[in-house]
Amino acid sequence: MRKSSILTAILIMSASLLLSACVSSGSYNNEPWKPHQTTSAAQTPANISITSVEMQALDAPYKQGSPPVKVAILLPLSGKHQKLGQAMLSAAQMALFDIAHDNFILTPKDTQGTANGAREAAKSAVKDGAQLVLGPVFSASVKSARQVTQNANINMIAFSTDWRLANNKTFLISFLPFDQVQRVINYAARSGYRNIGVLSPRSSYGEAVISAYKTAANDIGLPPSQIEQFSPNGTDLGNVISKFSNTGAKPNAFLMPVGGTVARQVSSFLDHYDMPSRNVKRLGTGLMDDKTLASDKTLDGSWLAAPSPQARQNFERNYNSIYYTNPPRIASLAYDATALAAILARIGLEQNNRPAFDYASITNPNGFNGVDGIFRFRPDGIVERGLAVLEYRKGSIVVIDPAPKTFQRDAF
C-alpha cells in the first residue's frame, strides 16, 4: 500500500480507566516520559475505522533495532499560566499512554509562558535531540521558539491561534476561524439566509474573519454584505448596530465573531434595534462554543461552527477520571498533537526506519482523526477541521448538521 494511503492516520482516543493506577498527578520534573502500556487491537474503539495495514502498524512493536524517537513538548509549566500548561501536559501524557510504543520519548520543556523562556526551551529541546517539537502555546513564545527549531531544521506543531506564524515548518493545530466561517456561512446560505450582515471587532481576529467571510460569500454567490466593525470591548456597539436599522433591507442573519460578554452585548443591541433572534439569525465562530452563552434568550437559535461536542465527551470523561478535574478547552490539542506524533513515528519507522515527521507526512491531505474530529494541515501550515454546525436551543447546544468524517482531497 502506498505511503499516502497508510498515512490516513487514525488517532486512537481510548484513555482507559486503568491509567489511573499508573499516571502521576502531572507535576513537572523535566524528565522524559515513556509509555507503560500501548493500545492493542482489542482496546481500539469500535467507531474508529482503521485499515488492516494501519492496524498492523498500531499493534505491532517497532522493528527490532529501531532508534528511539524523541519529541519535545513546550508548555508554560511555571509562571502565571502554569495551571494551563500542567493541564495540557496531563492531556499529552494520556496520549502517550494510549498510543505510543516503548521507544517513543516525550520530553516536557518549560517555557515559563514567556518568549525568552520559549527560546531557551527550544534550545534545550534541540540539544536533547528532539526530532519534532510540540507547542508552545502563546504567539510570542511560538515566534521565539520557531527561530530555533527552523534553524535546526525541526518541524513544530504549535498551539497558538496566531495564524501569521504558520509556514512550511510551523504547523498550527489550534482552533482558527477560517474553516469555522466557511462552514457556518455555507450552512446558513443553504438554509435560506443569504442577506448576511457582519458585525466584527476591530482586531486581527476580526480582520481574519471578515476576509474569510468575503471569500466564502464570493464562492457561493452571496450578494454584497454590509460590514461594520466595533471596538474590541464593545463600547461603541450601539452606534455601530444602529447603522443597520437605518438601511432599507435589514439583514436576515448576522455573522458576529465574538464570545463571552461581548456576544451578549451584540445580541442585546440587535434586539434593541428591532432585530430579535426569532427574526434575525445570529451566526458565530468557535468563540461562541460556550455553554454559558446558550442560556441567553437573545442568543437562542444561534448557529455556530465548531467541533462536535460528542467527539470530545469521551476525552473529557477520561481526563476527569484520571486527574479528578475537568480539562481546559485547549487541552485536547495537546492530546491530539502527541497522539499524532506517536502515530507518525510508528508508521515512519515501520516503512523507513525513521519517524515520518517530514512536511509531506504532516500535510497528508487525507487528514487525521482526533479528539475534536477530523483535521489536516494545509500547505501553509494552518489547520483545517471537519466541523459540525451547532445551535443554541433553550439553554443547550445541539448538533444540527454533523461534522464530516472524511476530507475532500481537492479542497486545498
C-alpha positions in Angstrom: 0.0 0.0 0.0 1.2 3.5 -0.8 2.6 5.7 1.9 -0.2 8.3 1.4 -2.8 5.6 2.0 -1.1 4.3 5.1 -0.8 7.8 6.4 -4.6 8.2 6.6 -3.6 8.4 10.2 -6.0 7.4 13.0 -5.5 8.9 16.4 -6.9 6.4 18.9 -8.8 8.1 21.7 -9.3 5.4 24.3 -7.9 6.6 27.6 -8.6 3.7 29.9 -9.7 4.0 33.5 -6.8 1.6 34.2 -4.5 4.5 33.6 -5.4 6.0 37.0 -3.2 3.4 38.6 -0.1 4.4 36.7 -0.4 8.1 35.8 1.1 10.7 38.1 -0.6 14.0 39.0 1.2 15.6 36.1 3.8 17.5 38.1 6.7 18.8 36.1 10.2 17.4 36.7 11.8 18.0 33.3 12.2 14.2 32.8 11.3 12.4 29.6 8.1 10.3 29.7 7.9 6.9 28.2 4.7 4.8 28.0 3.9 2.0 30.4 1.4 0.4 28.0 0.3 0.5 24.4 -3.1 0.4 22.7 -3.9 -3.0 21.3 -6.3 -4.0 18.7 -8.7 -5.3 21.4 -8.7 -1.8 23.0 -9.4 0.1 19.8 -12.9 1.8 19.9 -15.4 0.2 17.6 -16.3 3.5 16.0 -12.8 4.1 14.7 -12.2 2.9 11.2 -8.7 1.5 10.7 -7.3 -0.2 7.6 -5.6 -3.6 8.0 -2.2 -2.0 7.3 -2.8 0.7 9.9 -3.9 -1.8 12.5 -0.7 -3.8 12.0 1.3 -0.6 12.4 -0.6 0.3 15.6 -0.5 -3.1 17.2 3.0 -4.3 16.2 6.2 -3.4 18.0 8.7 -1.3 16.3 11.2 -3.1 14.1 13.9 -4.7 16.1 16.8 -2.2 16.4 14.6 0.8 15.6 16.1 4.0 17.1 14.3 5.9 19.9 12.0 8.7 18.8 12.5 11.9 20.7 9.7 14.5 20.8 9.7 17.7 23.0 6.6 19.5 24.2 7.0 23.2 25.1 4.5 24.4 27.6 4.2 27.1 30.3 4.9 24.8 33.3 5.7 27.6 35.7 4.6 31.3 35.9 1.1 32.7 35.7 -0.1 30.2 33.1 1.2 27.2 35.0 -2.2 25.7 35.5 -2.9 25.7 31.8 0.5 24.2 31.0 0.1 21.4 33.6 -3.4 20.5 32.2 -2.0 20.3 28.7 0.9 18.2 29.8 -1.6 15.9 31.6 -3.5 15.5 28.3 -0.3 14.8 26.4 0.6 12.1 29.0 -2.8 10.5 28.4 -2.0 10.3 24.6 1.4 8.9 25.5 0.0 6.0 27.4 -2.8 5.4 24.9 -0.8 5.5 21.7 3.0 5.5 21.9 5.4 2.5 21.9 8.2 1.9 24.3 10.9 3.8 22.5 8.8 7.0 22.0 10.2 9.6 24.3 8.3 12.7 25.1 10.2 15.4 27.0 8.5 18.4 28.6 10.2 21.8 28.4 9.1 24.7 30.5 8.6 28.0 28.5 7.6 29.9 31.7 4.9 31.5 29.5 7.4 34.0 28.0 9.2 34.5 24.7 12.6 34.2 26.3 11.6 31.1 28.2 10.3 29.5 25.0 13.6 30.3 23.2 15.6 28.6 25.9 13.1 25.7 26.0 13.5 25.2 22.2 17.3 25.3 22.5 17.2 22.7 25.2 14.9 20.5 23.0 17.3 20.8 20.1 20.3 20.0 22.3 18.5 16.9 23.6 18.0 15.6 20.0 14.3 16.3 19.6 13.1 15.3 16.1 9.7 17.1 16.5 8.6 19.9 18.7 5.0 20.3 20.0 3.9 23.7 21.3 4.4 26.4 22.5 1.0 27.9 23.3 1.3 31.7 23.1 2.1 33.8 20.0 5.2 35.4 21.3 6.5 32.1 22.5 5.9 30.4 19.2 7.6 33.2 17.3 10.6 33.0 19.5 10.9 29.2 19.6 10.4 28.7 15.9 13.6 30.7 15.1 15.4 28.0 17.0 13.6 25.0 15.5 13.7 26.3 12.0 17.5 26.9 12.2 17.8 23.3 13.4 15.5 22.1 10.6 13.0 20.6 13.0 9.3 20.9 12.4 7.0 22.3 15.0 3.3 21.7 15.7 2.2 24.7 17.8 -0.9 25.5 19.9 -1.1 29.3 19.1 -4.1 30.9 17.4 -1.8 33.4 15.6 -2.1 32.1 12.1 0.5 34.5 10.9 3.1 32.3 12.4 2.3 29.3 10.3 4.6 28.2 7.5 6.1 25.1 6.0 7.9 24.2 9.2 5.5 25.6 11.8 2.1 23.9 11.8 -0.8 25.3 13.9 -3.2 22.7 15.4 -5.2 25.3 17.3 -8.9 26.4 16.7 -8.8 29.0 14.0 -11.7 31.0 12.4 -11.2 30.3 8.7 -13.0 27.0 8.3 -15.5 28.0 11.0 -16.6 31.0 9.0 -16.8 29.0 5.8 -18.8 26.2 7.4 -21.4 28.3 9.2 -21.9 30.7 6.2 -22.3 27.8 3.7 -24.9 26.2 6.0 -26.8 29.4 6.6 -26.9 30.2 2.8 -28.3 26.7 2.1 -30.9 27.3 4.8 -32.1 30.5 3.1 -30.1 33.1 4.9 -28.4 35.0 2.1 -28.7 38.6 3.3 -26.0 38.4 5.9 -24.6 41.4 7.8 -21.2 41.2 9.5 -20.5 42.7 13.0 -16.8 42.2 13.8 -14.4 43.6 16.3 -11.6 45.8 15.1 -8.8 43.3 15.8 -6.5 40.9 13.9 -9.1 38.2 14.6 -11.9 40.4 13.3 -10.0 41.2 10.1 -9.3 37.5 9.5 -13.0 36.7 9.9 -14.0 39.4 7.5 -11.5 38.2 5.0 -12.8 34.6 5.4 -16.4 35.8 5.1 -15.7 37.6 1.9 -14.1 34.6 0.4 -16.9 32.3 1.5 -19.6 34.7 0.3 -18.0 35.1 -3.1 -17.6 31.3 -3.5 -21.3 30.7 -3.0 -22.6 33.9 -4.7 -24.0 35.8 -1.8 -25.0 39.5 -2.5 -22.7 42.3 -1.2 -22.9 42.5 2.6 -22.9 45.4 5.0 -19.8 45.0 7.2 -19.4 47.1 10.3 -16.6 47.0 12.9 -16.6 48.0 16.6 -14.1 48.4 19.3 -13.0 45.1 20.9 -14.5 46.0 24.2 -17.9 46.9 22.6 -18.1 50.4 23.9 -19.4 51.8 20.5 -21.8 48.9 19.7 -25.0 50.9 20.0 -23.8 53.4 17.3 -22.5 50.7 15.0 -25.5 48.5 15.1 -27.9 51.4 14.7 -26.4 51.8 11.1 -28.2 48.5 10.2 -31.5 49.7 11.5 -31.4 52.7 9.1 -30.9 50.6 6.0 -33.7 49.8 3.6 -33.5 46.0 3.8 -32.2 44.7 7.1 -30.1 41.5 7.1 -31.8 38.3 8.0 -28.7 37.0 9.7 -25.6 38.4 11.3 -22.1 36.9 11.5 -20.8 38.0 14.9 -17.3 36.6 15.6 -17.4 37.3 19.4 -17.8 35.4 22.6 -18.5 36.0 26.3 -19.8 39.3 27.4 -19.4 40.9 24.0 -21.6 38.3 22.4 -24.3 39.1 24.9 -23.9 42.8 24.2 -24.1 42.4 20.4 -27.2 40.3 20.6 -28.9 42.6 23.1 -28.3 45.6 20.9 -29.7 43.7 17.9 -32.8 43.1 20.0 -32.9 46.8 20.9 -32.8 47.9 17.2 -35.7 45.6 16.3 -33.6 42.6 15.1 -34.5 39.9 17.6 -33.1 36.4 17.2 -36.5 35.0 16.2 -36.3 37.1 13.1 -32.6 37.6 12.5 -30.3 34.6 12.9 -27.1 35.0 14.9 -24.1 33.2 13.3 -20.9 32.6 15.3 -17.5 31.2 15.3 -15.8 28.9 17.8 -15.7 31.8 20.2 -19.4 31.0 20.9 -18.7 27.4 21.7 -19.7 28.2 25.2 -22.4 26.5 27.2 -23.0 29.6 29.4 -24.0 31.7 26.4 -26.7 29.2 25.3 -28.9 30.3 28.2 -29.0 33.9 27.0 -32.5 34.3 25.5 -31.4 36.9 23.0 -29.0 34.3 21.6 -31.5 31.5 21.4 -31.4 29.8 18.0 -27.8 31.0 17.2 -25.7 28.8 14.8 -22.0 28.3 15.1 -19.4 26.0 13.5 -17.3 24.1 16.0 -16.0 20.5 16.6 -18.8 18.1 17.5 -19.3 18.1 21.3 -19.9 14.3 21.2 -16.5 13.7 19.9 -14.9 15.4 22.8 -17.1 14.0 25.6 -15.1 10.7 25.9 -11.8 12.7 26.2 -13.3 14.9 29.0 -14.7 12.0 30.8 -11.4 10.0 30.7 -9.4 13.1 31.7 -11.7 13.7 34.7 -11.5 10.0 35.8 -7.7 10.2 35.8 -7.0 13.7 37.2 -10.2 14.3 39.1 -10.8 17.7 37.4 -12.2 18.9 34.1 -9.7 19.8 31.3 -9.5 23.3 29.8 -10.8 23.6 26.3 -7.5 23.5 24.6 -6.1 20.5 26.5 -7.4 18.3 23.7 -4.9 20.0 21.3 -2.0 18.6 23.4 -3.6 15.1 23.3 -4.1 15.2 19.6 -0.6 16.6 18.8 1.1 13.9 21.0 -1.1 11.2 19.5 -0.3 12.4 16.0 3.4 12.4 16.7 3.2 8.9 18.1 1.3 7.6 15.0 3.7 9.3 12.5 6.6 8.0 14.4 5.3 4.4 14.3 4.3 4.5 10.7 7.6 6.1 9.6 9.7 3.6 11.5 7.7 0.7 10.0 8.4 2.0 6.5 11.7 3.8 6.5 13.2 3.2 10.0 12.8 6.9 10.8 9.7 8.8 12.1 7.5 10.4 9.5 7.9 14.0 10.8 8.5 15.5 7.4 6.4 18.1 5.6 4.7 15.7 3.3 3.6 13.4 6.1 2.3 16.1 8.3 0.4 17.7 5.5 -1.1 14.5 4.3 -4.4 15.6 2.6 -6.3 12.6 3.9 -6.0 14.1 7.4 -6.2 12.7 10.8 -8.9 11.8 13.3 -8.6 13.3 16.8 -10.5 14.2 19.9 -12.2 17.2 18.2 -12.9 15.3 15.0 -11.0 15.1 11.7 -8.3 17.6 11.0 -5.4 18.2 8.5 -2.8 20.8 7.8 -3.0 22.9 4.7 0.2 23.5 2.7 0.6 26.9 4.5 0.7 25.1 7.9 -2.8 26.2 9.1 -5.1 23.5 10.4 -8.3 22.7 8.6 -11.0 20.9 10.6 -14.1 19.0 9.8 -16.7 20.9 11.8 -20.3 20.4 12.9 -23.0 23.2 12.9 -24.3 23.7 16.4 -27.4 25.6 17.6 -28.3 27.2 20.9 -31.6 25.7 21.8 -33.3 26.7 25.1 -30.1 26.7 27.1 -28.5 23.7 25.4 -26.1 23.3 22.5 -27.3 20.7 19.9 -25.8 19.5 16.7 -28.0 20.4 13.7 -25.6 19.4 10.9 -23.0 16.7 11.8 -19.3 17.1 11.2 -17.9 15.3 8.1 -16.0 12.0 8.6 -13.6 12.5 5.7 -12.0 15.3 3.8 -12.3 16.1 0.1 -8.8 15.7 -1.1 -9.0 18.6 -3.6 -10.3 21.1 -1.1 -7.0 23.0 -0.7 
